[in-house]
Amino acid sequence: MSAQKIKDVAVKVRTYTDRNGEKKGVWQNVGAMWKGGDGNEWLTLNRWFNPAGIPTEEGRDTISCLLFAPKPTDGP
């Protein structure tokens, strides 16, 4: 069995306030999580992704990555 994509990886790149006054986040897909036939899992990140450019809250030196189910693709 070949590798299977099990999750997409995204980071919050900015926030905005919608017309109802609620704060919302804008998320950018930066990679994927995979599972191999042997059960091992690994992460791939796009080469253009630079975590140093992601905004953080004051006093934090880490970023959070959201793992979500991949969107279905058209075709076989």
C-alpha positions in Angstrom: 0.0 0.0 0.0 1.3 3.4 -0.9 1.2 6.6 1.3 -2.1 8.1 2.0 -2.8 11.8 2.8 -4.7 11.8 6.1 -4.7 15.5 7.1 -4.0 19.0 5.7 -1.9 21.4 7.7 -2.8 25.1 8.1 -1.6 28.1 10.1 -3.5 31.3 11.0 -2.0 34.1 9.0 -4.2 36.9 10.2 -7.5 37.8 12.0 -10.3 40.2 11.1 -13.6 41.3 12.5 -16.7 40.4 10.5 -19.7 42.7 10.1 -21.3 41.1 13.3 -18.2 42.2 15.3 -16.9 38.6 15.7 -13.2 38.0 15.4 -12.4 35.4 12.6 -9.1 33.8 11.5 -7.7 33.4 8.0 -6.0 30.1 7.6 -3.4 29.2 4.9 -2.7 25.6 3.9 1.1 24.9 4.4 1.4 21.1 4.0 0.0 17.7 4.7 0.2 14.7 7.1 0.7 11.3 5.5 0.4 7.7 6.6 2.5 5.0 5.0 1.6 1.3 4.5 3.8 0.4 7.5 1.7 2.7 9.8 4.3 5.4 10.1 3.1 9.0 9.9 5.0 12.1 8.7 4.5 15.7 7.9 5.4 17.5 4.6 5.6 21.3 4.5 5.6 23.5 1.4 9.0 24.9 0.7 7.8 28.5 0.6 6.4 28.2 4.2 8.5 30.3 6.7 7.2 29.9 10.3 9.0 33.1 11.3 6.6 35.1 9.2 3.5 33.9 11.1 2.1 36.4 13.6 2.1 35.4 17.2 0.6 36.7 20.4 3.0 38.8 22.5 5.2 36.7 24.7 4.8 33.5 22.6 7.5 32.0 20.5 5.5 29.1 19.0 2.9 28.8 16.3 0.0 26.5 16.2 -0.8 24.3 13.2 -4.3 23.1 12.5 -4.7 19.5 11.2 -8.0 19.0 9.3 -9.5 16.4 7.0 -8.3 16.9 3.4 -10.9 18.2 1.0 -12.0 15.7 -1.6 -10.3 16.0 -5.0 -12.1 15.7 -8.3 -11.2 12.7 -10.5 -10.0 9.2 -9.8 
